[in-house]
Amino acid sequence: MAGAVIIGAGPGIGMAVARRFAKEGMPIALVARGEIPAGSVTALDVPVTTLRADSTDEEGLRAALDAATTEHGLPDVVVYNAAIIQADGPGRLSARGHLDAWAVNVVGALTAAAHVAPAMARRGSGSFLITGGMPEPKREYVSLSLGKAGVRTLVTLLDQEYGESGVHVASVTVAGAVAPGTDFDPDDIAEHYWRLHTQPRDQWAHEVVHAGRGHG
């Protein structure tokens, strides 16, 4: 079992997804911009590799993915969970700010997919899953709304490119603020990633919307 790579391994959804896949005995590679607490790593109780990379640094992200593959083999699943979440109404964010947000929310996912999905396709199996959001655009969150719309389009394009070769590309759209003990508990959300990864090919979904417990 080659394991899972989590890009954007923060304390919310990222680590919850890592715990869910580790529960199945899968080795884990955690990719984050900052340091990952040692306690979070040891709690996974499987082989874990921690890697530092910014999702907007193309060379750094590719190098992290190569290191994860060297350590655990070509991943069974890559989860792209990096995002810039900020409130910005129309005209309130500079053009540079929009480009920076787009680079994290969409381009980083494309960089990661373009690096690992061709090898998955040659193998004939693998999952590439992206954390989505904003099921409906909101004027208070322009850059995030644009980014998550981009994620949906990216999923479609990647499926067109790699789906026929056995790579399951999908997004998990989270329709609310993530917090433990709420309808948007990260451990509940993490279940969607596992279900997508294990779906039979003739039942593949390309988007799951988590609208709260019991909905999605």
N, C-alpha and C positions, 0 to 999 in steps of 0.2 A: 504494500500500500504506500504510494508515493506521498500522500498527504495533502495539506491545504496551505495556501499562502494567503494571508490577510494583509492587505495594503490599507493603511489607516487603522492601525490596531490600537485605538483609543479605549478609554474605560467604559464606553457605552456599547454600541452595537458591535464594534470590532472585537473586543474581548469576549463578548457573549457568543459571537459566532465561533471564535477560537475554542471556547469551552464546549460548544455543541459538537464540533467536529472531533475534538480531543476525546469526548465521551465515547466515540466510536473507535478509539484507539489509533486515530490518524496522527502522524507526526505533523507538527505545525511550524510554519515560518511566519514570524510577525515582523511587518515592515512599518516603521513609524518615523516621523521626523525627530521626535525626542526620545528620551530614555523610557523604557518600559519597566515598571516596578518589578523587582525580582520576585516578590510574592505572587504576582499575577502569573508569572512564568512557571514557577514551581507548582502552583496549584493545578496546572493543566495535567500533570502526571503522565506526560508522553514526551518523546524527544521534541525539543523546541529550539529553534534557531531565531535569534533576534537580530534584526538588521536595521540600520539607520539609512533612510533615504527620504528625500522630498519628492512628492509625486510630480512636481513641475520640473524636476531635474532629470531630463531624459536619460543621460548617461548614468546617473546615480541609480535611477529606478531600474534600468536594465541590468546594471551590475548587481543590484540586490536580488533580482529575479534569477540571475545566473547563479548567485551564491546559494539561494534556496534550492535550486535544482541540483547543484553539486552536492549539497548536504543530504537531501531527501529523495532526489530523483525528480523527473518531470512531474509537476503537480497534477493531482487528480482534479483539484478545484482551485481557482483563484478568485478571491473576493476583493473587489475594489470598493473601499468604504471611505475614501478621502473626499472631503467636501469643505467648502467655505460657506458657512451659514451666517448670514448677516441681514439686517434690515436695511433696505435701500429703495426708496421710492423712485419713480421716473425722474431722471435728471439729477439725482442726488449723489450718484457715484461717478467718479471720473472715468474716462475711457480706459485709462491704465488699470483702474480698479476692476472694471468689467473684464478686461483681458486677464488679469490675475485670477479672478474667480473662475472664468471659463477654463483657464489652464488646469486648475485643480479639479473642478467639477466634471469636466469632459475630456480634455486632452490627455490627462494622466491615465485615464481609463483606456483610451485608445492606444497610448504608448505601451501599457502593460499587455493589452490584448494582442497587439501586433507582434509583441516579443514572444509570447508563450502559445498563442492559439495555433500558429502554423504547425508547431511540433505536436500539439494535441491532435490536430487534424490528421497528421501523418500516422499517429498512433491509433486514431479512430475513436477516441473517447476523451472526455474532459468536460468540466463546467467552468464557465466564466460568468460570475455573478456580480452585479453592480448594485450598490445601494442607491435607490431613487427616492423621490419625495415630490411634494407639490403636485398632487393629483389634479389640482386646478391651479392655474396661475393666480398669483395674488400681487396686487400693485405695491404692497408694502415690502415685497421680497422680489425685486426685479431680477437681480443677478442669479438668485437661486432658482426662480421660476424658469428663466432661460436655460440655466444649466441642466435642470432636471428634464426639461423638454429635450435638450440635447442628448441626455442619457437614453431616453426612449428611442430616439432616432438611431443612436449608436448601436443599441441592442439589435434593432432591425438590420442595420448594415452588417454587423458582425455575424448575425445569423445567416444572412444571405451569403456571406463569404465562407463561413466555416461550418454551418449547421449540417449540410449534407454529408460532411466528413465525420460527423459524430460529436461535434462540440456543442454543448447546450449553453446558449447565451440567454441570460434573463436578468431582470431587475426586480428588486424588492422595494416597492414604493411605500414609504412610511408617511402616513397622513396626519402626523401630530408630533408634539415634542416628546422625545424619548426620556423616560425616567423610570427607575425601578419602582415597582409596586403600583404602577398606573396601568391604564389600558395600553400604554406604549412601553411596557417593560421590555428591556433589551433581550432578556432570555426568551420571552414569547416571540419576539421578532426573529430571533436566531433560528427558530424552528422552520421558518419559511425557507431559509437557505439550505438546510438539510433536506427538506422535502423536494426542493427544486433539483438538488444534486442527485437525488436517488430516483427521480421520476423515470419511468420507462420511456423510451424514445418516442413511442407512439402516443404518449400523453404529455409531451413537453408543453409547459406554459412558458411564456416569455415575459410575463409581468405578473407579480402578485402584489396586491394592495393590502397593506395592514392598516385597517381603520379602527382597530381596537380589538380587545379580546373577543373571540368568537366571530370576527369579521375579517375576511381576507383569504 
